[in-house]
C-alpha cells in the first residue's frame, strides 16, 4: 500500500541581509517553490527586504529573477558631503525609494496579498523596529524597505517617529529568531556569508575620501556577513556562501548575478531538507 503523501511544510522565511547580492534571495524563493514549502508570511531584512516586499506583492521568483538580472545598482549611488555631514550617509536613498514604490505600485502593508514584515534598526535605542500589516497597515512598503536597507555611511539615516533608522542587518540574531507568525510556525533565517573582500580598491590620489569611505563600508558589511551564528539558532538558519561577491558591489555583472542566484537556489534545495526532514524525498532516507 502506498504511503499517504506527506503534508506540506509551513514556515516563515526570513531573508536576512545581502546588500546588492539580492539574486541569492531570489534563488532561495525559487527553491522553496520547488520544494513545495508553504508560507503566508515572509520577513525581509536589508537587501533581503527588497526581494521579500516584491514577492509579498505577488511577484513570482521568475519575475524577480528577470528584474535582478536587469537592474543597474549604480543608479542608486550618490556622493554628497552635505548628506554625509547632516544626515549620516553619502546618498539620500530617495531615488531607490521612488524606483521601488513604482514597482510596488504605491502599495501599503494592508494592500499586500502576502503578510510581510520589514525589519530596521533604531540606532538610538539599539533595538529593532518592525513594519507590518498589524502595526503599520498604512505605511508605504517602499519606505519601510528604504529604512531596512540603509547601509550606514552609504545611505542617510532615516527618522521615524521617535526612532532613527538604519540597516536592519546590524541587529543581533535574537531579533530575527522569534515567532513571526504568532502561532508557533517555524522560521528559517536565510543568511548570506561572504568571503573576505580582498579585491583591489581604487583610490584617487588628490581626493582619497571617496575611496576611504568605500573601503570602510565594504569592510563593515563583509564583516557583518561573516559573524558566527549562535548555536541556539543554527537548526533554523541556512547559510548561503556568497563567494567573492561584496554586499556593496554596485557593478555586479550578469555572470555574478547568475552565480548568486544559483548559490541561493542550490544551497536551499540541498540543505533545507536536512533542516526540515519532512522535505526529504523517499530516496534520500
N, C-alpha and C positions, 0 to 999 in steps of 0.2 A: 504494500500500500504506500502510495506516495505521501511524503510528509507535507503537512499543510504549509502554505507559504509563510515566510517569516513576516512579522509586522514591520512596517517601515520605521526607520529611526527618526525620531523627532529631536531636534536640538536647536540651540541658538548659536549661529555662527558669529564670532567676534573677529572682524577684520581689523587687525591692530597694526598701526604704523605703516611704514613703507616709503613715504615720500613720493618721489616720481616713479617708484617701482610698482605702480598700481597694476600693471598687466599680470603680476603674480597673483593678486587677489582675484582677478577675472578668471584665471586658471583654477583657483580654488572653487569658485562658484560652478564652473563647468564640470569639475569632478564631483561636486556634491549632487548635481543633477544626474550625472551618470550613475552614481551610487544609489540613487533613489532616496536621498535624505530629504526629509520634510522640515520646513520651518515656517512659522508665522511671524517671527520676529528676527531682526538682524541688527547687529551693533557695528558701528563704524568709528574708527579712531584714526586721526591724522589722515594720511593718504588713503587708508582703507575706508574712510568715511565718504570719499568721492564715489568709489565703486558701490558701497552699501546704499548710498542715497539714490543713485540712479536705478539700482536693482529694486529697491523698495518702491520706486515709481513705476515699475513694470518693465524695465529694460532686461532683455534676456542676456545670458552670457555671450551669445554670438554677436549681438548688437554692441555689447560693451567691448568685446574684443576688437571689433572694427573701429570703434571710437579710440581705443587705446593705441591702435596701430597708426591712426591718422593724426593724433593730437601733437601739436608742436608746443612743448612746455615752455620754450623760451619766450613765448608771447606774454607770460605771466611774471617774468622777471622785471626788476627795476633797480635803479640805484639812485637814491635820493638821500643826501646827508641830512636834509631837513626832516624827512620821515624818520631817519635813524635817531636823530637828536631829540625829537619831540614825541615820537610815537614808538620808539624801540625797535624799528625794523627798516630795512632798506627799501621795502616795497609796501604799498598800502594794501595790496590784495584785492582792490576794487575790481580790476579787470577780470580776475579769476571769478569773483562772486557773480559778476554780470554774465559771464560765459556759462557758469553752472546753472544760474537761475533761468537762463534761456533754455537749456536742455531739460530742466525740470518743469518748464512752463509755469514758473512762479508758484509752484506748489508749497503749501504749508504742511506741517506734520499731520494735521487732520485729513489732508487730501490723499495721503499715500495708501495704496492698496495693501502694502505690507508694513507691519509695525516696525518702525525704525527708532533706534536710539543713537545719538551722536554725542561723543564724549570729548570735552575740552578740559583744560587745566586752569584753575584760578590761582595765579601766582601770588596773590595777596594772602590767601589762606592755605595754599599748598594742598588743595583738595579738588576732586573732580566736579565738573558741572555737566549735568546730563540734559540734553534736549530730546524730548519725545512727545508722543501724542498726549499722554496723560497729564504732563505738567506744562508743556508749551505747545498746545494744539495750533495756535495761530502764528507761531514763529516761522519765518521763512527758512526752508530747509537749506537753501544755498548759503544763507548767512551763518547758520549753525555749523555747516561744513567748513566755511571760511574760518570760524573760530577754532575748530578742531585741528586744522592743518596749518596753523600759524607757527611755522618753524621760527624759533627765537632768533632775533637779529636779521633774519631774512624778510619776514612779514611783520607788519606793525602789530603791537599789542591791541587787543580789542576790548573796549569797555562794554559791560553788560550788567545792568542794574548795579549792584554793589561790587561786582566782580571785575577782574582784569584778566582776560583770557589769552592763552597761548596754546601751543600744540598739545593735544591730548596724549601723545606718546611718551611724554616725560613723567607720566603718572606711575606709581608703583603697581605691580601686578595685582595686588589685592583689590584695587579699584575696578578691575575688569572681571575678576572671578567672583561673580555674585549671581544670585538667582534672577536673571534678567526677565524671565517670563513670569515670575511670581508664583509658579506652580510646581517648581522642582524640575522643570525640563532641563536636562544637562546642557552645558555650554561647551563649545570648543573654541579656544583662542588661537587664531592663525597668525603667527608672528614670522616676520622676515628677519633673517640673520645674515649680515653681510660680512665679507672679508675685510681685513684692514685695508684702508684706502692708500695704496702705495703708488698711485698714478701720478704723473708729473703735474705740478701746479704752475700755472703761468703767472708771473709777477711783472708788473710794469715798473721799469726802473725809476721813472720820475714820479710816479704816483702809485705806490705799492698798496695803499689801503684796501682797494677792492680785492686784490689777491689775498691779503691777510684775512679779510673778513670771510672770503670764500673758504679758505683753508680751515678757519675756526669752525664754521658752520658744518662743513663736511666731516671734520673730526668729531664734533659733538654728536651729530646724528648717527654716524657709524658706530661710535662708542655705545650709544643707547641701544642699538640693534644687537650688540654683542654681549649685553648683560646676561648674567646667569639666571636661570629660571628656578624659582623656589620649588623644592621637591614636592610641596603640598599641591602645587598647581600642574606638575608635569603630566599626570594622567589625562588632563583636559587641555593640554597645549600641544599644538602641532607646529614645529619649527620648519620653516622653508629656507633652505640655503639659497640666498640671492646671488651667490657668487661674487664676481668683481664689481657688480653694478652699485654705484653710490646712490644713497637715498636722495641726494640733491643734484643728480646729474640731469640737467635740463635739456641735454642734447642727445638723449637716447635715440639711436637709430633703429630701423625696423628689425634688424637682426637681434639687437639687445632686447627689444620688446618681446620678440618671439621667444627668446631664451627664457625671459622672466615668466611669460605665460606658461611655458612647458614645465618650468620648475614648480610653479604653484599647482598645476594640473597633476603632474606625475607624483609629486610628493603626497598630495591629498589622496589620490587614488590608491597609492600603495601603502600609506601609513595609517590612514583613518580607520580601516578595518581592524588594525591592531589595538587602536584606542577604544573602539566600539565593536566588539566581536560580533554583534548582531549583523554587521555588514559583511562579514566574511562569507565568501562563496563556499558551497559544499566541498569543492575540490581544494579549498585552502585549509580545511580542517583535517 
